[in-house]
Amino acid sequence: MIGGRRPLQGKKLGDKRVRLERPHSAYFRWTGPGTLTAKAAASVPETPVGRAWARTKAILIGRPLSNEQEITERLPKTKALAVFSSDAISSSTYASEEIVLVLMTAGVAGLAFSVPIAIAIALLLLIVATSYRQIAYAYPSGGGAYAVAKANINQVSAVFAAAALIFDYMMTVAVSVAAGVAAVTSVVAELLPYRVELALIALALLTVANLRGLRESGNIFAVPTYMYVLGALLLIGLGVFRIATGDPAASFQPPPIEAPAEGFAAVSAILILRAFAFGSVALTGTEAISNGVPAFKPPEARNAATTLTVMAVLLGVIFVGISVLAQAYGIVGNEQQTLISQVAQAIFGDGALYIYFQISTALILVLAANTGFNGAPRLAQILAIDGYLPRQFSFRGDRLAYSWGIVILAAVAGVFIAVFDGSVVALIPLYSIGIFFSFTLSQGGMVIHWLHDRVSGWRVRLGFNLLGATVTAVVAVIITAAKFPRGAWIVLIAVPAFTVLMLLIRRQYGSQAAELSIDEAVVIASPHRARRIVVPVNGINRAVVNALNLGRVLGDDIRAVYVTDDEHDGEAMRARWERQLPGVPLVIVESPYRALVGPLVAYLDVLDQAWPPDAEVPITIVVLPEYVARRWWDRILYNQQARRLKAALVGREHTVVADVPYRRHH
Amino acid sequence: MIGGRRPLQGKKLGDKRVRLERPHSAYFRWTGPGTLTAKAAASVPETPVGRAWARTKAILIGRPLSNEQEITERLPKTKALAVFSSDAISSSTYASEEIVLVLMTAGVAGLAFSVPIAIAIALLLLIVATSYRQIAYAYPSGGGAYAVAKANINQVSAVFAAAALIFDYMMTVAVSVAAGVAAVTSVVAELLPYRVELALIALALLTVANLRGLRESGNIFAVPTYMYVLGALLLIGLGVFRIATGDPAASFQPPPIEAPAEGFAAVSAILILRAFAFGSVALTGTEAISNGVPAFKPPEARNAATTLTVMAVLLGVIFVGISVLAQAYGIVGNEQQTLISQVAQAIFGDGALYIYFQISTALILVLAANTGFNGAPRLAQILAIDGYLPRQFSFRGDRLAYSWGIVILAAVAGVFIAVFDGSVVALIPLYSIGIFFSFTLSQGGMVIHWLHDRVSGWRVRLGFNLLGATVTAVVAVIITAAKFPRGAWIVLIAVPAFTVLMLLIRRQYGSQAAELSIDEAVVIASPHRARRIVVPVNGINRAVVNALNLGRVLGDDIRAVYVTDDEHDGEAMRARWERQLPGVPLVIVESPYRALVGPLVAYLDVLDQAWPPDAEVPITIVVLPEYVARRWWDRILYNQQARRLKAALVGREHTVVADVPYRRHH
């Protein structure tokens, strides 16, 4: 399939028309009157470089898939839980540690607050999840913050929500990959100096896998989520049992903490709010199920809502459970070994169970990163279709994946990983801010939705969403304030800037569409317009003759124009021209300033101005001879002047540029 | 003059023909039947960016000059000496130091040889100058090594000589600028740490000056050369007088020299040859006069020969004189203060005379660097005309200067200065190798010349040139061997590589010319060829209608092709099309692999193959709608697909691509 396009065996059918309409061809199937369907062979590149690239791509990301090969599987609840919850549940692997890291700055006194804060966050999770259940019912076609805000609030807030979500998807990728690597380096400490490299390798593998069209549908995706949930529940169960049976190590004694140079901070409301803000990263990923309602088996909305509840409960239990165990065993975590890894080691020891748990942690985090790879390019596609991003983001690549979105997401995430040295602690301050803004906008949108659409029980529903919107708005402000000095300012610049950019793009596309649009009712008449042919020539040679011949076919009002900076050269040219091309008038333009493009365009202007102001100016067809270089490096030797001329002419009023290639035939 | 092109006042003359042939226009003068001469206004750019760039250029390098403004002044001998000798004579500012630096490695014993070696080099200079006098007579139109080798030996040796010369011109620039800066830092030691920056600033100023079209003709160019010659002769005269009158400081006592870590080298034949090799840098620039014969007042050849002799004598006297003074006063030079600066200080003291001499040294070196800026771009222009370099090198810029050559020369010289840290001592090993190879080739060419063209006295002439060729060949080998470990290997790679590149470029242009050429006797008949119009469309909009209208003007066999990856979309399109554009057949190509370019090109192939193999395939005119973006950043939003399609079609057999722009009109 990958190989040069070969000449087809033309069958002599006599009647051309029939053969054109129904080609029995290696490239097409005839699928109706005037309709052809391309086979894979029609897309095979013709140049050696093109073929080599196609072959490389086929090895790297697989052979092209046709549209019909799209997988549209409906998921049962058990599988959907695994597929859509990996992002949310995986945040339990680092959320407890984030709380403890903040509280530690107040020393032992601070650590006492870690469990209450975890419980408060779990309550917040409950509110948000309840709020999202409503969205699942109201928008069964998939209600992301963008869709809800667009339907209920306005364009700007929808685009802002989308920008915030895309930023958070990007951070999901960066944080999850970094945390996955941290799960590995917690066990194999020797790899710690290479964490950036490891993270970038993992990112590259995820990128290739997603360009291959890795879908969330495979059973394989269910495995890591259940592995981790099982491991975490076992960990908590065993831990609680040990504490209950009086394990002497579970002394609830805080570890000795070295005072920082500036001394311990006081345990203040501010500190507790900061710890809450950093811990609320546990909520990231909560929106995934409501976005994915159409993928559920019917009844879609109810199944999605049930799954959402199960997910929230599991996440809450694991998150609070790990916080309790860390408190009991006096564990705070450090850059060498994560808190959750230390907890697991304390409960499971060094054996197979611990290794199993670390592997499942790393795998669920990779899966969570994959959520970003699924979510961001799809959202970008929706935005591109709506005109907020360049159209390229809506094109699907060979494997039906949104290649542009995937590649750009990976590149940006890679830059963040590299700049922040692959450290989860350093990346977290940028994470979860965007998501809380988009939580607020989607819940707020739902409030407006219920006001407009007063179905039975709308008051209660509105109440839940209003609570959700209020709480998440407050949390969004707290998080932004708390994280501001440690990097959140980047989000406050990037998300609005991205919003403005998308709005500008939309305006641009919108004005183009308005300008180009034609009333559907109009029947477009055949044109009658005079035309004039101008052929810039650089001498008498085969390329020029080719161009002149085409010009003579196109019309009778033809003139060749020769620009020279040498009077004598012009005279010699005219003499030869009149001998060899007596049929074509030659205009010689002497250019004492040695410019080519300017005088030629000026000559066209003079031609146009020769028409009376009220007359219709004829179309000028500029026929350009072009020598086709066979190798890329040949190109710098040829056509430099022609290229500049073309650039100056494309876009000139009433002007058409026709390239007539001259190509070597051997 | 710099400003937008404004609409011209069209005079209603009634007869169009007259007005087209004789436009009374702001852009053109009518200079004959069918011949226009562009005024400066015709080259004024139309876009705001283009105008801003033109304005910047006008400030930086001056307003454009027309061909007629070329200065073609003939030089009297006194001025020619100054203009053409600055490069050669300026080498006396560093040549003595180069000899001493080599001899120093053998300690005091070595230094004794500096004057004899200087005398040997002066003799070599005499031989080379005599040899070049002959070239001046034989090639009064300017006989550079390239011209002589091309006329007498062969293409490869001529190109090799040219490559060597261009490399040496580049080194002339780098070394002269660095040496000029050294003359300054010898006086103002505080500037020594900034010598690279100073050299690059000087280089930039020289570049701008040369792009402005600085010519060798002004009287101003005579000043530095005579200033320096006067200063140097005064220095030598005063020095010799002091020595003769028994100045106690002129003790001919060598200075105490610190032994290097590896101890002193023995005074060996090798060492003396190395000192000779490094000192022979004094000969660089000797060829300039023979290249410039046409610039002399008549009788050109005799005047040039006389000037050459005067130059050689002056250079010899100054070079040997400075070596003698350095010997007498026990001066060896160092990185802080050059040898010649120390000699001048010893004779002149610290007063005005010393400062005068240093200023004249710096100025003549800048002038010498300018020789490189004059020589290399002119040689590159000759090579470009002969097809050995891309044509761009033969284009003259706004100020009649060969902009490409100037800019590239400056860039390469700048890189060498930066890499070698602005040190004359470090740069010298790469210098003067190329020039000796080109000496050898030009003298050798002259030997062959006399064998072919046995004018009266040819035996004597042949004898001189043979001596010259032999001696310079031996010296070339000695220099290469001596300098090889200190950087000459770069020359041995760069010059042959450059030669091969130029030969490849020549072959490329040659084969293109052969392919395109048309016998001058042939009268080219009018063509009769069928044509078919294909318009790829992306919907029904104004841009598409524009393109269709042009297509319908161009011919009757027209079809629109719509590529889609969605069957239903295709049906909807056909329904709308048949309603709105009933006159134009629409072909729908379904592309399940989502490719656009491949299926479209494949469709054209199918059309072509529908013709019987023996019939002439009609020309396919692919008319492409193009939306013209108004700002550069708009471009990434539009036409990406059209651009790829165009790239695939340009160069297809029997295919013409016509771009129909759609441009906003407000």
Interface residues (C-beta under 8 A of the other chain):
Chain A: R5 P7 L8 G10 K12 K16 R19 L20 P23 S25 Y27 F28 T31 G32 G34 T35 L36 T37 A38 A40 A41 A42 S43 V44 P45 E46 P64 L65 S66 N67 E68 P390 R391 Q392 F395 R396 D398 I505 Q508 Y509 Q512 A513 E515 L516 S517 I518 E520 V522 V523 I524 S526 P527 R529 R531 I540 N541 R542 A543 V545 L548 N549 L550 R552 V553 L554 D565 D566 G570 R574 R576 R579 Q580 L581 P582 G583 P585 L586 V587 I588 V589 E590 S591 P592 Y593 R594 A595 G598 P599 V601 A602 Y603 D605 V606 L607 Q609 A610 W611 P612 P613 I619 I621 E626 Y627 V628 D634 I636 L637 Y638 Q640 A648 V650 G651 R652 E653 T655 V656 V657 A658 D659 V660 P661 Y662 R663 R664 H665
Chain B: R5 P7 L8 G10 K12 K16 R19 L20 P23 S25 Y27 F28 T31 G32 G34 T35 L36 T37 A38 A40 A41 A42 S43 V44 P45 E46 P64 L65 S66 N67 E68 P390 R391 Q392 F395 R396 D398 I505 Q508 Y509 Q512 A513 E515 L516 S517 I518 E520 V522 V523 I524 S526 P527 R529 R531 I540 N541 R542 A543 V545 L548 N549 L550 R552 V553 L554 D565 D566 G570 R574 R576 R579 Q580 L581 P582 G583 P585 L586 V587 I588 V589 E590 S591 P592 Y593 R594 A595 G598 P599 V601 A602 Y603 D605 V606 L607 Q609 A610 W611 P612 P613 I619 I621 E626 Y627 V628 D634 I636 L637 Y638 Q640 A648 V650 G651 R652 E653 T655 V656 V657 A658 D659 V660 P661 Y662 R663 R664 H665
